Amino acid sequence: MNDEPHSSTLPVPSDEPRAFTTVPPRGAHGKQHGPLRQRPRLALMLILIAAAMPIRFSDSFPLINSVSALDVLLVAAGVTLFLDLAFRPLDVGYPKLFRILCIPLALSFLSIVWSQDRSASLRASLIYLEGVIAYLFVIRELEGLPPERIAGYFKRYAYLVILPAVLLLLKVPGFEPAQPGLSHTSGAYISYYTRLSHPILGRSNNLATILALLVPVLLYWGYSRHDRRITRAGFVALLAIFLTLSRGTLLAFVIGGFLYAPLAVSRSKLERRKSKGRIATTVAVGVILGVVAVGVLYEVNPSTHEFFSGRLSAANVSARSEIISVSISKIAERPLLGFGAGVVPNRDPRLGGGAHNTYLQQLLYFGIVPGFIVCFALLGVASFFLARRPWSGLAGAIGYTLIVELVIFLFESSFEGTVLRVLFYLLVGLATAMLRAVEAGSPQAAGAIS
């Protein structure tokens, strides 16, 4: 993942430091505007801050139930994108990727027609729309920037999203779990303090899912560019994943590695040896630091003892099995079109927390055929970046990141989270902008795949 593969028929650019040529921002006459390149992206930083700590203003808002700071900023971003259409075409990044990202949005809106709960499907569709707006806004804001600056936004967001989790674990006032209706004496509330969790994004698995979208890109870029600040941020994010004690996420990194490994077969023996050495070193350092971090957390945080003792029983496995069984029976009830996006089938309390499997969840929402279309769209996002891997190592790192995320979706319904889905689109937008910036220095790479 750290080296570029070579081909005897196509010149391959390197992601190593070199004189970089950026794509000039599009002005009214297509000219480059130097001051625009250098201006601080304050609006983008505000959205990243809100995405790291999406504080809710209200939990009783009509139709959409709750409104957060991130919602407000994305509405404003959507307005600016609409106004931009009067002056220039909408920049969608890679058109093929954008079309793939719009498939779930289109099916979600379409499902309102047959939905068992139209208001729930409308809410789910608006969340998809927010995600697409986040993607487009990031693409626009980062247009023309060199990849080094975009990597800086990855780094900042990693720290921004970890900080509230640390403050929660330290029981700092104002960073308590913000889940509505959660009693301070309940086991669900106490579980926030047994491992690294986020006060608003949710318990540890949700935080781990977001961090998994950051770690491979940060570590790849830090090592390939010899940037210690980016590498350090990658290791901090990796340690945070260990502290979430999310077994599914850690397992997803391993499974993702096995799935990604065959893609390196085309490299020369020397390249494979170097790549294996770098990856092995990174994995070894990460695992050692992670195990040490978990040990320290176990010793200094008594609540963590309860987590380990509870996980030794088979109750969790039994509960998941029951949810899967119930989900399959519900799919059998409405196999053609499902119950509608965002709908809890027949308001069954057993499925109130989702199917804990993103792919099974799509079949519940949309039925078998449309549900598989959404699943293939998610696979298509990863495939898009993996297809560009022969021309850019960064594309390979992003592709591996998305493979890990797709494996996580087997264990969790993270993609269905109100905020998590928006963050998925936002971070895909960051990755897209960064890859496009790298490819701007290599015309043959930029034009290799449409």
Secondary structure, DSSP 8 states (H G I E B T S, - for coil): --S----SSS-----SS----------TTS---HHHHHS--HHHHHHHHHHHS--EEEEEETTTEEEEHHHHHHHHHHHHHHHHTTTS----SSHHHHHHHHHHHHHHHHGGGT-SSHHHHHHHHHHHHHHHHHHHHHHHHTTT--HHHHHHHHHHHHHHHHHHHHHHHTT-TT-S---TT--TTSHHHHHTTTS--BTTTBSHHHHHHHHHTTHHHHHHHHHHTT-HHHHHHHHHHHHHHHHHT-HHHHHHHHHHHHHHGGGGTTS-HHHHHHHHHHHHHHHHHHHHHHHHHHHHHHHH-THHHHHHHHHTSSHHHHHHHHHHHHHHHHHHHSTTT-S-TT--GGG-GGGTT--S-HHHHHHHHH-HHHHHHHHHHHHHHHHHHHHTGGG-HHHHHHHHHHHHHHHHHHH--GGGSTTHHHHHHHHHHHHHHHHHHHHTT-HHHHTT--
